Amino acid sequence: MSRGKMKAIVKHHRGYGAQMQVVDIPDIGVDEVLIRVNMASICGTDIHIYTWDKWSQGRVNPPYVFGHEFSGEVVEIGANVVNVSVGELVSAETHIVCGRCRQCLTGQFHVCKNTIIIGLDTQGCFAEYIALPAKNLWKNSSDMPHDVATIQEPMGNAVHTVLAGEVLGKTVAIIGCGPIGLMAVAVAKAAGADKVLALDINDYRLQLAKKMGATHLIHSIDQDPLEITKGLTNADGVDVVCEMSGNPAAIQQGFKMAANGGRISILSLPSQPVMLNITEDIVFKGLTIQGITGRKMFSTWQQVSSLLGSGKVDVKPMITHRFSLSEFEKGFDLMIKGQCGKVLLIP
């Protein structure tokens, strides 16, 4: 029996764009909940899907509802659900893990080898309702605004990347000032970094980085990032490099600007192989290199919640645009052009 209909943004074909459609409100299983979406936000992954780039062509199977960042209210729970109640406000960890593989059994849920991703492998949140496993929900405090609650999931990426090693008193470079890079700037500042360098080729986003707490802005085309970082660090190099851009030239610069004994944490997803001088820029420097995927469940969520609740990180300056669900194309266009911070969609 159908529960009724809802509006949703559907990746409708194997090509550019998406469509607003009327689809069935999803059914829930015994371990699932139905959530009314209050707000959703557009992620870089959603842009890959929307523009139908090479990565999404090999990964995504339309037609389906996409989107994975949201906040909402629980409106129905399955028979086995005990961890949340109807009426509670929630967001969701978007990696559904198996709980059985070697990684899960040793507590490394974020690298579960059987991970299923909400809005990529399952129906997503660009809709009026979403059905999710109860085990993936994160309860939001009643005083957290919907817009802030919505961006906890991507902020978790920023927190995981920046805090994957020591930051206090160190020079931190954030390469790529998209929304997650902007949040990384604020997290590095809150964690006690001495200098926070923001690097990008987009003036609009560099100015947002300044609002988020960057101490130095570097326009990577108009300026020489290696010369500037050298000057700012007494020629020692940068202690921590957080790579958020996915641009091969920027990644190469990141390895060159890193200090001996430094750390490079890579969250970005370059769409092509990247050439690196392993001998000079990694081995002789004694670098620690980390691939960052998702968020640690649920320790990163706890850090995010605490940073927001304490006021140590203010994400409001980077939430720049809000559109109704039906105006989604305006939001995607702004994201593609890079003339925005975080874009919210309101059902």
Secondary structure as GFF3:
##gff-version 3
##sequence-region A 1 347
A	DSSP	beta_strand	5	11	.	.	.	ID=ss1
A	DSSP	beta_strand	19	24	.	.	.	ID=ss2
A	DSSP	beta_strand	32	41	.	.	.	ID=ss3
A	DSSP	alpha_helix	44	51	.	.	.	ID=ss4
A	DSSP	alpha_helix	54	59	.	.	.	ID=ss5
A	DSSP	beta_strand	64	65	.	.	.	ID=ss6
A	DSSP	beta_strand	69	77	.	.	.	ID=ss7
A	DSSP	beta_strand	89	92	.	.	.	ID=ss8
A	DSSP	beta_strand	95	96	.	.	.	ID=ss9
A	DSSP	alpha_helix	102	105	.	.	.	ID=ss10
A	DSSP	three_ten_helix	109	111	.	.	.	ID=ss11
A	DSSP	beta_strand	116	117	.	.	.	ID=ss12
A	DSSP	beta_strand	129	133	.	.	.	ID=ss13
A	DSSP	three_ten_helix	134	136	.	.	.	ID=ss14
A	DSSP	beta_strand	137	139	.	.	.	ID=ss15
A	DSSP	alpha_helix	146	150	.	.	.	ID=ss16
A	DSSP	alpha_helix	152	162	.	.	.	ID=ss17
A	DSSP	beta_strand	171	175	.	.	.	ID=ss18
A	DSSP	alpha_helix	179	190	.	.	.	ID=ss19
A	DSSP	beta_strand	195	200	.	.	.	ID=ss20
A	DSSP	alpha_helix	203	211	.	.	.	ID=ss21
A	DSSP	beta_strand	216	219	.	.	.	ID=ss22
A	DSSP	alpha_helix	225	232	.	.	.	ID=ss23
A	DSSP	beta_strand	238	243	.	.	.	ID=ss24
A	DSSP	alpha_helix	248	257	.	.	.	ID=ss25
A	DSSP	beta_strand	258	266	.	.	.	ID=ss26
A	DSSP	alpha_helix	278	278	.	.	.	ID=ss27
A	DSSP	pi_helix	279	283	.	.	.	ID=ss28
A	DSSP	beta_strand	288	291	.	.	.	ID=ss29
A	DSSP	alpha_helix	299	309	.	.	.	ID=ss30
A	DSSP	three_ten_helix	316	318	.	.	.	ID=ss31
A	DSSP	beta_strand	319	324	.	.	.	ID=ss32
A	DSSP	three_ten_helix	325	327	.	.	.	ID=ss33
A	DSSP	alpha_helix	328	337	.	.	.	ID=ss34
A	DSSP	beta_strand	342	346	.	.	.	ID=ss35
###
